[in-house]
């Protein structure tokens, strides 16, 4: 059954590879149907993979092999809440270590240009602390990080 709301992500010929990577990296993720083009299209030929149905952490997605015309930007990202440093490290390293790029404040980009926020729950708790001075210290520490270091966030929060 087709979901009523599906995120469509544009790729340049490698939607299936991306979907397979997400399925092996993130929990509650899988690759569904792979649809091949019934005819030639601007960025491919009849029989090429046109779309891939996949799920990322329970979110239905459709990968479209639309060609090189459009690129992913930071204007869209997946935010992944992690429970501890081990999970944060595993996901960050999987994305960056598979041809991706580090960015700031817990953001990274996969090799297809899709942005991910690997966000420990401890960070969210720290920057929303009712003690605004503690929240600011945690926020200032985050602003100096690429991958989030939970111990450093907690130390900053405590002052």
SULBEL-V182000 format. One line per field, one symbol per residue. ss: DSSP state (@ for helix, = for strand, . for the rest). phi: phi as a letter, one per 30 degrees, with the letter a starting at -180 (. if undefined). psi: psi as a letter, one per 40 degrees, with the letter a starting at -180 (. if undefined). A space follows every 50 residues. Layout:
ss = ???
phi = ???
psi = ???
//
This chain:
ss = ......=====...@@@@@@@@@@@....=======....=..=....== ======..=======...........======..@@@@@@@@@@@@@... ==....===.....======@@@@@@@....@@@@@@@@@@@.......@ @@@@@@@@.
phi = .dddbbdccdbcibddddedddddccdhbaccdcccddadbecacejddc bbdabbhicdbbccddjddbcdbddbacccdccadddedddedddddcid bdbchicbbddcjddbcccdeddedddceddddddddddddedcccddcd ddddddddi
psi = hhidhhhhhhigefdddddddddediifiihbihhiheiiideaiheihd ihhihhfehhihhhgeaediiiieehihhhhididdddddddddddefea iiaifeiihieeehihhghiddddddeehdhdddddddddddeeichhhd dddddddd.
//
